[in-house]
Amino acid sequence: MRGLHADTGYLLYRLGLRSGQLFNTFLQESGLRLRHYAVLRYLAGCEGAPQRELSTRLGYDPSAIVGLVDDLERIAFAERRPSPDDRRSRIVVLTEPGRAFLRDTDEAGLRVTNELTGPLTEAEREVLHGLLLRVAGDDVA
């Protein structure tokens, strides 16, 4: 019988848990969680997105997205605006304070990545990143 650590899926799960714990620790001061950070990072790469797109791309339940966006609006990191393509719908847009927050957290995010991948060389980290992107496929936001 195979040991638990012979199961790649389990190892990815454990690494994901550890990554989430580290990210949440560095976000704790701001009052945000990793899910908020993921929404902000996604919004930083686009000109705004409907909530259903956030839900689909990030893999979060639509009702969770509503709460996350509410939280981000409350602290002025994101806002809902009319869609330029369809005034009847609204998109979520990253605000300047949200962008500033992401700039301020860039170094902390790198520290988390460095801690997680500490045993690897720089070349191995690049290979790992490429493999993870390939495995994630279309699920990557």
Disulfide bonds with the S-S distance in Angstrom:
none
